[in-house]
Amino acid sequence: MKTSSWRLLALLPAGALAVTTLAACGSDSGSADDGTISIVASTNVYGSIAEAIGGDDVEVTSIIDSASQDPHEYEATTSDLATLSGADIVIENGGGYDSFVDTMLDSVDTDPTVLTAVDISGLLDEDSDHSDEEHADEESEDGHDHVEGFNEHVWYDFHTVEAVAEEINEHLAEVDPDNAATYQANYEDFAAQVEDLESQVSDLASSTEGRGVAITEPVPLYLLTEAGLTNETPDEFSEAVEEGTDVPPRVLAETLALFDGDSDIAVLAYNTQAADDTTEQVQQAAEAAGVPVVDFSETLPDGVDDYVTWMQDNVDDLTAALG
């Protein structure tokens, strides 16, 4: 059973917060001893973006840095808390995805700059259908806080990633104006690479518009939508998988039926970091129907250390499957 990251304070050993607080109070700045800027990211997705912009002038720590870690289940540790207490800049996803970061921020006396990708993206508009009045943040039984009806996996939206990179660039220049030109050059190089990815996906959409896609989770849905694909998966299925709850038999049957007969599903997008017997059953149905299965992940795969390489692999795999 998954456990809420909001239980962090209760799980910390006695005295851990006091020790961390004293360490934090010992310095007004989170900068490393050698003068480099300290950046803490919730996952290696945002950590890799920060490294691309900051280069050798920043020290980046990603709390979740392995493909074996499921961000939905992650519980922060006292070591994470100590690391975050020394940060100049903290980068989180937001939207309830990595709420363990907010829990830790509430527990330290330092005041780092916090960049929240969901807020930067503008995809969650307070005046939209997902307003606070209509859909308050919810915490499911397994502890995965989220905004109901909103796909918080915004790092699969290239426009958002460019905007996050720009924010990192601007804040680094404020903290370290002597290296502002370097940060700007790094940002421009990174943005150009992301724009190339956007162009490739746009070209793909010109030949795939209207084709259906099935998903096990909404993780890559922004990318799939930009590629011209229409999600045909029952919402109840992908929501249950994301929340770690049982998929109702009726919903599973509807999902499996997507691959019956002359299926109009062009590809199954499979989240490898949230796989279980139910998702494997769907994968087997897709393969039996001759529908290509493309693996996606929530964090950088092991052996890949930069965002652009990871996303290029995703785009290449999707293009090959749709070919």
C-alpha positions in Angstrom: 0.0 0.0 0.0 1.3 3.4 -0.9 1.9 5.9 1.9 1.4 9.6 1.9 4.4 11.9 1.7 2.5 14.1 4.1 3.5 11.7 6.8 7.1 12.9 6.5 7.2 14.8 9.8 5.7 11.9 11.7 8.2 9.5 10.2 11.3 11.5 11.0 13.4 10.3 13.9 13.2 12.4 17.1 15.4 15.5 16.9 15.9 15.3 13.1 14.0 18.5 12.4 15.9 20.3 15.2 19.2 19.2 13.8 18.3 20.2 10.3 16.9 23.6 11.5 20.1 24.3 13.4 22.2 23.5 10.3 20.0 25.7 8.2 20.3 28.6 10.6 24.1 28.4 10.4 24.1 30.1 7.0 22.1 32.7 5.3 22.8 31.2 1.9 22.4 27.7 0.5 25.4 28.1 -1.8 28.0 25.4 -1.6 31.3 26.2 0.1 33.0 26.8 -3.3 30.5 29.4 -4.3 28.5 27.3 -6.7 24.7 27.7 -6.6 22.9 24.9 -4.9 19.8 23.6 -6.8 17.5 20.9 -5.4 15.0 19.3 -7.8 12.2 16.9 -7.0 13.2 14.5 -9.8 16.1 14.1 -12.2 13.8 15.5 -14.9 14.1 19.0 -13.5 17.6 18.3 -12.2 18.8 17.6 -15.7 17.2 20.8 -17.1 18.9 22.8 -14.3 22.2 21.2 -15.1 21.8 22.1 -18.8 21.3 25.8 -17.9 23.7 26.1 -15.0 26.5 23.9 -16.2 29.6 23.9 -14.0 28.4 26.9 -12.0 25.7 25.0 -10.2 25.5 22.0 -7.9 22.3 20.1 -8.6 20.8 17.4 -6.4 17.7 15.4 -7.6 15.8 13.8 -4.8 14.3 11.2 -7.1 17.2 10.1 -9.4 16.5 6.5 -10.3 14.0 4.8 -12.6 13.3 2.3 -9.9 11.7 5.0 -7.7 8.0 5.7 -8.2 7.4 9.4 -7.5 3.8 8.5 -6.5 5.1 6.5 -3.6 8.1 8.4 -2.6 8.6 9.3 1.1 11.2 12.0 1.8 14.0 11.2 4.2 16.0 13.2 6.8 18.8 13.3 4.3 16.5 14.9 1.7 15.4 17.4 4.3 19.0 18.3 5.1 19.8 18.7 1.4 16.8 20.9 0.7 17.6 23.1 3.7 20.8 24.1 1.9 19.3 25.0 -1.5 19.4 28.4 -3.2 16.8 27.2 -5.7 14.2 24.4 -5.5 12.5 23.1 -8.5 9.3 21.0 -8.2 6.6 19.8 -10.5 3.6 20.9 -8.5 0.0 19.9 -9.1 0.2 17.5 -6.2 2.7 15.3 -8.0 5.7 15.8 -5.7 4.0 17.2 -2.5 6.8 15.8 -0.4 8.8 18.9 -1.5 6.2 21.2 -0.1 6.1 19.2 3.1 9.9 19.7 3.5 9.8 23.4 2.6 7.3 23.9 5.4 9.8 22.2 7.8 13.0 24.3 7.1 13.8 27.8 8.2 15.6 28.8 5.0 13.8 30.6 2.2 15.0 29.3 -1.2 13.5 30.4 -4.5 10.9 27.8 -5.5 10.1 27.2 -9.1 6.9 25.2 -9.7 6.5 23.8 -13.2 2.7 23.5 -13.1 2.4 27.2 -12.2 4.9 28.2 -14.8 3.1 26.2 -17.5 -0.2 28.0 -17.2 -1.9 24.7 -18.0 -3.7 24.8 -14.7 -5.7 28.1 -14.9 -7.3 29.1 -11.7 -10.2 30.4 -13.7 -10.6 27.2 -15.7 -12.7 24.2 -15.0 -10.1 23.1 -12.5 -10.5 26.1 -10.3 -10.3 25.8 -6.5 -14.0 26.3 -6.2 -14.8 23.3 -8.5 -11.9 20.9 -7.9 -10.0 21.2 -4.7 -6.7 19.3 -4.3 -7.4 15.8 -3.3 -5.4 13.1 -1.6 -6.3 9.6 -2.5 -6.2 6.7 -0.2 -2.7 5.8 -1.5 -1.4 9.3 -0.7 -1.0 10.6 -4.2 -2.2 14.2 -3.9 -3.5 15.6 -7.2 -5.8 18.2 -8.7 -8.8 16.3 -9.9 -9.1 16.1 -13.7 -5.7 17.7 -14.4 -2.8 16.0 -16.0 0.1 17.1 -13.8 2.9 15.5 -15.9 3.8 18.8 -17.5 7.4 17.9 -18.3 6.0 16.0 -21.4 4.8 19.4 -22.7 7.7 21.0 -24.5 6.3 24.5 -24.2 6.3 24.1 -20.4 9.9 22.8 -20.4 11.1 25.8 -22.3 9.3 28.1 -19.9 10.8 26.3 -16.9 14.3 26.5 -18.4 13.8 30.2 -19.0 12.8 30.7 -15.4 15.9 28.8 -14.2 18.0 31.0 -16.5 16.5 34.2 -15.1 16.9 33.2 -11.5 20.5 32.0 -11.9 21.3 35.4 -13.5 19.9 37.2 -10.5 21.8 35.1 -8.0 25.0 35.0 -10.1 25.1 38.0 -12.5 28.8 37.4 -13.3 27.9 34.3 -15.2 24.6 35.6 -16.6 26.0 35.4 -20.2 26.9 31.8 -19.8 23.5 30.9 -18.4 21.8 32.8 -21.3 23.9 30.9 -23.9 23.1 27.6 -22.2 19.4 28.4 -22.1 19.4 29.4 -25.8 21.1 26.1 -26.8 18.7 24.0 -24.7 15.7 25.9 -26.0 16.8 25.3 -29.6 17.0 21.6 -28.9 13.6 21.5 -27.3 12.2 23.5 -30.2 13.6 20.9 -32.6 11.7 18.2 -30.7 8.6 20.3 -31.0 9.1 20.5 -34.8 9.5 16.7 -35.0 6.3 16.1 -33.1 4.5 18.7 -35.2 5.6 16.8 -38.4 4.4 13.6 -36.9 1.0 15.1 -36.1 0.5 15.9 -39.8 0.3 12.2 -40.6 -1.4 10.9 -37.4 -4.2 13.3 -36.7 -7.3 11.5 -35.6 -5.6 8.1 -34.9 -6.3 6.6 -31.5 -4.0 5.9 -28.7 -4.4 3.9 -25.5 -2.5 4.6 -22.3 -1.9 2.9 -19.0 -1.4 6.3 -17.3 -1.6 9.9 -18.5 2.1 10.5 -18.1 3.0 11.1 -21.8 -0.4 12.4 -22.8 0.8 16.0 -23.6 3.3 14.6 -26.0 0.8 12.2 -27.5 -1.8 14.9 -28.0 0.8 17.2 -29.7 1.6 14.2 -32.0 -2.0 14.3 -33.2 -3.3 11.2 -31.3 -6.6 11.0 -29.6 -6.8 9.2 -26.2 -9.4 6.4 -26.4 -8.7 4.9 -23.0 -11.5 5.0 -20.4 -10.6 7.7 -17.8 -11.5 5.3 -15.0 -8.8 2.9 -16.1 -5.9 5.3 -16.3 -7.0 7.1 -13.1 -7.1 3.8 -11.2 -3.7 2.8 -12.4 -2.3 6.2 -11.5 -3.8 6.1 -8.0 -2.8 2.5 -7.4 -6.3 1.3 -6.9 -8.1 -1.7 -8.3 -9.5 -1.3 -11.8 -13.2 -2.2 -11.8 -13.8 -5.3 -13.9 -16.2 -3.4 -16.2 -13.6 -0.7 -16.9 -10.9 -3.3 -17.5 -13.2 -5.1 -20.0 -13.8 -1.8 -21.8 -10.1 -1.1 -22.0 -9.3 -4.6 -23.3 -12.1 -4.2 -25.9 -10.0 -1.4 -27.5 -7.9 -4.1 -29.0 -10.6 -6.4 -30.2 -11.2 -7.0 -33.9 -10.3 -4.2 -36.2 -8.7 -2.0 -33.5 -8.3 1.7 -34.5 -5.7 2.1 -31.7 -2.4 3.1 -33.3 -0.2 2.6 -30.3 -0.3 1.7 -26.6 1.7 4.1 -24.4 3.0 2.1 -21.4 4.3 3.7 -18.2 7.1 1.4 -17.1 7.2 2.9 -13.6 3.6 2.0 -12.7 3.3 -1.5 -14.1 1.3 -4.2 -12.5 -0.7 -7.3 -13.4 -3.5 -5.2 -14.8 -1.3 -3.1 -17.1 0.5 -6.2 -18.2 -2.8 -7.7 -19.2 -3.5 -4.7 -21.3 -0.1 -4.8 -22.8 -0.6 -8.5 -23.8 -3.9 -7.6 -25.4 -2.3 -4.9 -27.5 0.5 -7.2 -28.6 -1.9 -9.9 -29.5 -3.8 -7.4 -31.7 -0.6 -6.3 -33.3 -0.7 -2.9 -31.7 2.7 -1.4 -31.1 3.6 -0.8 -27.4 5.8 2.2 -26.6 7.4 2.4 -23.2 7.4 5.7 -21.4 8.7 6.6 -17.9 8.2 9.4 -15.4 11.9 10.0 -14.7 15.0 9.7 -16.8 15.8 6.1 -17.5 18.9 4.6 -16.0 21.9 5.4 -18.2 20.3 8.6 -19.6 21.4 11.8 -18.0 19.9 14.6 -19.9 16.3 15.6 -20.8 16.8 16.2 -24.5 18.3 12.8 -25.1 15.5 11.1 -23.2 12.8 12.9 -25.1 14.5 12.4 -28.4 14.4 8.6 -27.7 10.7 8.9 -26.8 9.9 10.8 -30.0 12.0 8.3 -32.1 10.2 5.3 -30.5 6.8 6.9 -31.1 7.6 7.7 -34.7 8.8 4.2 -35.4 5.7 2.7 -33.8 3.4 4.9 -35.9 5.3 4.4 -39.1 
